[in-house]
Amino acid sequence: MKGELRKPASVNAILLIGIFTFVFLGAEYLFVNMISLSVTEGRTVIAQNYALGASAVGFFLYPAMERWGGRRYKSALTFILALGAIICTFIVQQHISYAATMTAGMVLFLLLGVFGSAVHYLAAVTIDGDNALARLAGIAYALGILLQYANNNLVNLEVAEAAFLSVFLAALSLLVIRTRQAAQSRIEMTETAGASSEPAEDISLTRKKRTAGIMLALLVVLMACVFSTLDNAVTLRHASGTDIGQWPRLLLAFSGLAAGFVFDIRKRKYMGLIMYCVMMMSVLSIVVLNLGAPFLIGLVVFYLSSGFFVVFFTASFMELSRHMRLPSLWAGMGRAMNNVSAALITNGSVALLATGNSLAAIVIALVLFVAVSVAMAVYTARMNAVMEPKEPPASQKSDEERREAFIAKYGLTEREWDVFSQMISSDSSAQEIADCLFLSKRTVERHISALYEKTGAKSRITMYLLYRND
């Protein structure tokens, strides 16, 4: 399992999610600092959560851009979006006026939402295997938090902070472009497989997939109600001048890292149960804060539990996306649902915190527990049904029968089949295939030319579809 995290695709995915996490949280921190210069603490929290709502819109825009945007325009569009986000970052930093800061912030988070959806989709598509999926998400989150901690404590000027964020945003855009270009054939296979799912697929299984996705989204929304309330409590103190870029923030990195390793036990079999227990601890911290406990207690609990929550929804939706017809929509859905929830409950959350009504907090917590319990039970049942291996119909060819039929149909040699199977199952170059099969690069290139000639295919994706639909 350790080897999975060392693979280039896994390292690339960690960098994608880690840098995005830093840029997103850093932009949120800068936005709160600037907007709080002209409005009260309560309005600052509301502005922050409206910006998070704008980012959710960006998350939902990306699948349309990925699906209908021409391949030749995607790199240019990524560059334009990054440039627009950088410009908005500096407008926020300048704080010309409340209206200008608010408008630039909304546009900035809309663009960051697009980037976030792209990052999670590319990471989900390009990594090999899913045994270490939660650990990958945990390491990436810890990386982003550590970068933010360094930014908060080492960069004291807002203009330098904006410049620092802009550099990483530019690096993120280049990484997105490079990842998309390097994994283009795999992305095309994923999109084609989703768009032309086998008509023989069990209708009940399709419904279970859809139900699992809906219930997971609902589960994240319900849990986000708790975590957003805690986040708002922290933001209120931040807006009033309390420095939250202190050592407790390192607990976020620790909790995210710990969550990744704990969740991956037995391939995330106990992930839902562990997350439920963590949410219980967060609810209790809300009650404790309302009863007048020191703010530091709430801060520590918030940071410890938030890391688990982020890794939970990141890993869950990335795993689910591999079974859905439109993975570009589902891969980043966790962050989108979290931000939607934050935007919707803002006013009620701030009012609850302002009144200090502990009885109301306890009642709401109990209602949330019931709702989360139901959603968790339905989601777990549906996801288990989706994940369990499906027995092929008696009339459907086995893998060995399909292999023999394909070899006979196109007159392939055994060595040509070995090369063919490598081509349709990975993005490996001719040299990488040669290394894997212990052949020379020239020999592999000769076999590839023979495969194109025998099958009449023009690309890897065409050969993949020939085999899949045979």
C-alpha positions in Angstrom: 0.0 0.0 0.0 2.9 2.3 0.7 3.9 1.8 -2.9 0.7 3.3 -4.2 1.4 6.6 -2.5 4.8 6.7 -4.2 3.5 6.3 -7.7 3.9 9.4 -9.9 0.1 9.6 -10.4 -0.5 9.6 -6.6 2.2 12.2 -6.0 0.6 14.3 -8.7 -2.8 13.9 -7.2 -1.5 14.9 -3.8 0.1 18.1 -5.2 -3.1 19.0 -7.1 -5.4 18.7 -4.0 -2.8 20.0 -1.6 -2.1 23.2 -3.6 -5.8 23.8 -4.2 -6.5 23.4 -0.5 -3.9 26.0 0.3 -5.1 28.5 -2.3 -8.7 28.1 -1.4 -8.2 28.4 2.4 -5.6 31.2 1.9 -8.0 33.2 -0.3 -10.8 32.7 2.3 -8.5 33.9 5.1 -7.5 37.0 3.0 -11.1 37.7 2.1 -12.2 37.6 5.7 -9.4 39.9 6.8 -10.3 42.5 4.1 -14.0 42.4 4.4 -13.9 42.7 8.2 -12.3 46.1 7.8 -15.6 47.7 6.8 -18.4 45.5 8.3 -19.3 43.9 11.6 -18.3 40.4 12.7 -21.8 39.0 11.8 -21.8 40.5 8.3 -18.3 39.2 7.8 -19.4 35.7 8.5 -22.4 36.1 6.1 -20.1 37.5 3.4 -17.7 34.6 3.8 -20.4 32.0 3.4 -21.9 33.8 0.4 -18.4 33.5 -1.2 -18.4 29.8 -0.4 -21.8 29.5 -2.1 -20.3 31.1 -5.2 -17.5 28.5 -5.1 -20.2 25.8 -5.1 -21.6 27.3 -8.4 -18.1 27.0 -9.8 -17.9 23.3 -8.8 -21.1 22.6 -10.8 -20.0 24.7 -13.8 -16.8 22.6 -14.4 -18.5 19.4 -15.6 -20.2 21.3 -18.4 -16.9 22.9 -19.4 -15.1 19.5 -19.3 -17.8 17.8 -21.3 -18.5 20.3 -24.0 -15.3 22.4 -24.1 -13.0 21.5 -27.0 -9.7 19.8 -26.2 -7.7 22.5 -27.9 -9.3 25.3 -25.9 -9.1 23.7 -22.4 -5.5 24.8 -21.7 -6.2 28.3 -22.8 -9.4 28.5 -20.8 -7.5 27.2 -17.7 -4.9 29.9 -18.1 -7.6 32.6 -18.5 -9.4 31.4 -15.4 -6.2 31.5 -13.4 -5.4 35.0 -14.6 -8.9 36.2 -13.6 -8.5 34.6 -10.2 -5.2 36.3 -9.7 -6.6 39.7 -10.6 -9.5 39.2 -8.2 -7.1 38.3 -5.5 -5.3 41.6 -5.7 -8.6 43.5 -5.9 -9.6 41.9 -2.7 -6.3 42.7 -1.1 -6.5 46.4 -2.1 -9.9 46.7 -0.4 -11.0 49.7 -2.5 -14.5 49.5 -1.1 -16.9 47.0 0.4 -18.7 46.6 -2.9 -15.5 46.1 -4.9 -14.1 43.6 -2.3 -17.3 41.7 -2.1 -17.7 41.5 -5.9 -14.1 40.5 -6.5 -14.4 37.9 -3.7 -17.5 36.3 -5.3 -15.8 36.1 -8.7 -12.6 34.8 -7.1 -14.4 31.9 -5.3 -16.5 31.1 -8.4 -13.3 30.6 -10.3 -11.7 28.7 -7.4 -14.7 26.4 -7.5 -14.1 25.6 -11.1 -10.4 24.8 -10.2 -11.5 22.7 -7.3 -13.8 20.5 -9.4 -11.1 20.1 -12.0 -8.5 19.1 -9.4 -10.7 16.5 -7.7 -11.8 15.0 -11.1 -8.2 14.8 -12.5 -7.0 13.3 -9.3 -9.8 10.6 -9.2 -9.3 9.7 -12.9 -5.5 9.5 -12.9 -4.6 7.6 -9.7 -4.2 3.8 -9.9 -6.2 1.8 -7.4 -8.1 3.0 -4.5 -6.6 1.2 -1.5 -4.9 4.4 -0.3 -7.5 6.9 -1.4 -8.2 8.3 2.1 -4.5 8.5 2.9 -3.9 10.4 -0.4 -6.7 12.9 0.5 -5.3 13.2 4.1 -1.7 13.9 3.0 -2.9 16.4 0.4 -5.0 18.2 3.0 -2.2 18.3 5.5 0.1 19.7 2.8 -2.4 22.5 2.1 -2.8 23.3 5.8 0.9 23.5 6.4 1.3 25.8 3.5 -1.4 28.0 4.9 0.1 28.0 8.3 3.4 29.1 6.9 1.7 31.8 4.8 -0.2 33.1 7.9 2.8 33.2 10.2 5.6 34.2 7.9 3.9 36.6 5.5 2.7 39.7 7.4 1.8 42.1 4.5 -1.5 41.6 2.7 0.1 42.4 -0.7 2.8 39.8 -0.1 0.1 37.3 0.9 -1.8 38.0 -2.3 1.4 37.6 -4.3 2.1 34.3 -2.5 -1.4 33.0 -3.3 -1.1 34.1 -6.9 2.2 32.2 -7.4 0.6 29.0 -6.1 -2.5 29.6 -8.2 -0.4 29.9 -11.3 1.4 26.7 -10.4 -1.9 25.0 -9.8 -3.1 26.0 -13.3 0.1 24.7 -14.9 -0.3 21.4 -13.0 -3.9 21.1 -14.1 -2.9 21.6 -17.7 0.0 19.2 -17.5 -2.1 16.5 -15.8 -4.9 16.8 -18.4 -2.4 16.6 -21.3 -0.5 13.6 -19.8 -3.6 11.6 -19.0 -5.8 12.6 -22.0 -6.3 9.1 -23.2 -7.4 7.9 -19.8 -9.7 10.8 -19.4 -11.3 10.1 -22.8 -11.8 6.5 -21.8 -13.5 7.5 -18.6 -15.8 10.0 -20.4 -16.6 7.5 -23.2 -17.3 4.7 -20.8 -19.6 6.9 -18.8 -21.4 8.3 -21.8 -22.0 4.9 -23.3 -22.6 2.7 -20.3 -23.5 -0.8 -21.1 -27.3 -1.1 -21.9 -27.3 -4.4 -20.1 -26.4 -2.9 -16.8 -28.9 -3.8 -14.1 -31.4 -0.9 -13.7 -31.6 -1.6 -10.0 -27.8 -1.1 -9.8 -28.1 2.2 -11.6 -30.7 3.3 -9.1 -28.6 2.2 -6.2 -25.7 4.3 -7.6 -27.9 7.3 -7.9 -29.4 6.8 -4.5 -25.9 6.4 -3.0 -24.8 9.7 -4.5 -27.8 11.6 -3.4 -27.6 10.2 0.2 -23.9 11.0 0.4 -24.6 14.5 -0.7 -27.4 14.8 1.9 -25.1 13.3 4.5 -22.4 15.9 3.8 -24.9 18.7 3.9 -26.2 17.6 7.3 -22.8 17.2 8.8 -21.7 20.5 7.3 -24.5 22.2 9.3 -22.5 21.2 12.4 -19.1 22.0 11.1 -20.2 25.3 9.5 -21.6 26.4 12.8 -18.3 25.7 14.4 -16.5 27.5 11.6 -18.8 30.5 12.0 -17.9 30.6 15.7 -14.2 30.7 14.8 -14.8 33.3 12.0 -16.7 35.6 14.4 -13.6 35.6 16.7 -11.3 36.0 13.7 -13.3 39.0 12.4 -13.2 40.6 15.9 -9.4 40.5 15.9 -8.5 37.1 17.4 -5.5 35.6 15.6 -6.4 32.0 14.6 -3.3 31.4 12.6 -1.6 30.1 15.8 -0.4 26.6 16.7 -3.9 25.1 17.0 -4.2 25.4 13.2 -1.5 22.7 13.0 -4.1 20.3 14.5 -5.9 20.6 11.1 -2.9 19.1 9.4 -2.5 16.4 12.0 -6.2 15.5 12.0 -6.3 15.3 8.2 -3.3 13.0 8.1 -4.6 10.9 10.9 -8.0 10.6 9.3 -6.5 9.3 6.1 -4.7 6.5 7.8 -7.6 5.6 10.1 -10.2 5.7 7.3 -8.2 3.4 5.1 -8.4 0.6 7.6 -9.9 -2.4 5.7 -10.5 -0.3 2.6 -12.6 2.4 4.4 -15.1 -0.2 5.9 -15.4 1.8 9.1 -15.1 5.3 7.7 -18.8 6.2 8.1 -18.9 5.1 11.7 -15.7 6.9 12.6 -17.0 10.1 11.0 -20.2 9.8 12.9 -18.3 9.7 16.2 -16.2 12.7 15.2 -19.4 14.6 14.4 -20.7 13.8 17.9 -17.6 15.4 19.4 -18.1 18.5 17.3 -21.8 18.9 18.4 -20.7 18.6 22.1 -18.1 21.4 21.5 -20.8 23.7 20.2 -22.8 23.1 23.4 -19.7 23.7 25.5 -19.0 26.9 23.7 -22.6 28.1 24.3 -22.2 27.3 28.0 -19.2 29.7 28.2 -16.2 27.5 27.9 -12.9 29.0 26.8 -12.7 29.7 23.1 -9.5 27.7 22.7 -11.4 24.5 23.5 -13.8 25.1 20.7 -10.9 26.0 18.4 -9.0 22.8 19.1 -12.1 20.6 18.7 -13.0 22.4 15.5 -9.6 21.9 14.0 -9.4 18.2 15.0 -12.9 17.3 13.7 -12.7 19.5 10.5 -9.7 17.5 9.2 -11.6 14.2 9.5 -14.7 15.8 7.8 -12.7 17.1 4.8 -10.9 13.8 4.3 -14.3 12.0 4.6 -16.1 13.9 1.9 -13.1 14.1 -0.4 -12.3 10.4 -0.3 -16.0 9.3 -0.4 -16.9 11.3 -3.5 -13.7 10.5 -5.3 -14.4 6.8 -4.8 -18.1 7.2 -5.7 -17.2 9.1 -8.9 -15.5 6.0 -10.3 -18.9 4.3 -10.4 -21.0 7.1 -11.8 -21.8 8.1 -15.4 -20.5 11.6 -15.0 -17.4 11.4 -12.8 -16.4 15.1 -13.4 -19.6 16.1 -11.6 -19.3 13.7 -8.6 -15.5 13.8 -7.9 -15.6 17.3 -6.3 -19.2 17.2 -5.0 -18.0 16.9 -1.4 -16.5 20.4 -1.3 -19.5 21.8 -3.3 -22.0 20.3 -0.8 -20.1 21.6 2.1 -20.0 25.1 0.7 -23.7 25.0 -0.3 -24.6 24.1 3.3 -22.4 26.8 4.6 -24.1 29.4 2.4 -27.6 28.2 3.3 -27.4 28.1 7.1 -25.3 31.2 7.5 -28.1 33.5 8.9 -29.5 30.9 11.3 -26.1 29.8 12.4 -24.9 33.3 13.2 -28.2 34.0 15.0 -27.9 30.9 17.1 -24.3 31.8 18.1 -25.3 35.4 18.9 -28.2 34.3 21.3 -26.1 31.8 23.2 -29.2 29.6 23.5 -27.7 26.3 24.6 -31.1 24.6 24.8 -31.7 25.4 21.1 -28.3 24.1 20.2 -28.9 20.8 22.0 -32.3 20.4 20.3 -30.9 21.1 16.8 -28.0 18.7 17.6 -30.5 15.9 18.4 -32.4 16.5 15.2 -29.2 16.4 13.2 -28.2 13.2 14.8 -31.4 11.5 13.8 -31.2 12.9 10.2 -27.5 11.9 9.9 -28.2 8.4 11.2 -30.9 7.8 8.6 -28.8 9.2 5.8 -25.8 7.2 6.9 -27.7 3.9 7.0 -29.2 4.4 3.5 -25.9 5.5 2.0 -24.0 2.6 3.5 -26.5 0.0 2.3 -26.6 1.5 -1.3 -22.8 1.9 -1.4 -22.2 -1.7 -0.3 -24.5 -2.8 -3.2 -22.6 -0.7 -5.7 -19.1 -1.9 -4.5 -19.9 -5.6 -4.3 -18.7 -7.5 -7.4 -21.5 -8.2 -9.9 -21.8 -11.6 -11.5 -21.9 -11.4 -15.3 -25.0 -12.8 -17.0 -24.7 -16.4 -18.4 -24.8 -15.0 -21.9 -22.0 -12.5 -21.3 -18.5 -13.4 -22.2 -15.9 -13.9 -19.5 -12.7 -11.9 -19.7 -10.8 -15.0 -21.0 -13.5 -15.7 -23.7 -13.4 -12.0 -24.8 -9.7 -12.1 -25.0 -9.6 -15.2 -27.1 -12.3 -13.9 -29.4 -10.6 -10.6 -29.9 -7.2 -12.3 -30.7 -8.9 -14.6 -33.2 -10.9 -11.8 -34.8 -7.9 -9.6 -35.5 -5.2 -12.3 -35.8 -3.1 -11.0 -33.0 0.0 -12.7 -31.7 0.4 -13.3 -27.9 3.1 -10.6 -27.7 0.8 -8.1 -29.6 -1.9 -8.9 -27.1 0.4 -8.1 -24.2 1.2 -4.7 -25.8 -2.5 -4.2 -26.6 -3.6 -4.9 -23.0 -1.0 -2.4 -21.7 -2.2 0.3 -24.1 -5.9 0.0 -23.2 -5.4 -0.2 -19.4 -2.9 2.6 -18.8 -1.4 5.8 -20.2 2.0 4.3 -20.4 4.4 5.4 -23.2 6.1 3.0 -25.6 9.2 3.1 -23.4 7.2 2.4 -20.2 5.4 -0.5 -21.9 8.8 -1.8 -23.1 10.2 -1.7 -19.6 7.1 -3.5 -18.2 7.2 -6.3 -20.8 11.1 -6.5 -20.9 11.2 -5.6 -24.5 13.0 -3.0 -26.5 11.3 0.3 -27.3 11.7 -0.4 -31.1 10.0 -3.8 -30.7 7.1 -2.3 -28.8 6.7 0.4 -31.5 6.6 -2.3 -34.2 3.9 -4.1 -32.3 1.9 -0.9 -31.9 2.1 -0.2 -35.6 0.9 -3.8 -36.3 -2.0 -3.3 -33.8 -3.2 -0.1 -35.5 -3.0 -1.8 -38.9 -4.8 -5.0 -37.9 -7.6 -3.3 -36.0 -8.0 -0.3 -38.3 -7.9 2.0 -35.2 -6.5 5.5 -35.2 -5.9 6.0 -31.5 -5.9 4.2 -28.2 -9.4 5.2 -27.3 -10.6 3.6 -30.6 -8.9 0.4 -29.8 -10.3 0.5 -26.2 -13.9 0.9 -27.6 -13.3 -1.9 -30.2 -12.4 -4.3 -27.4 -15.1 -3.1 -25.0 -17.9 -3.4 -27.5 -16.7 -6.6 -29.1 
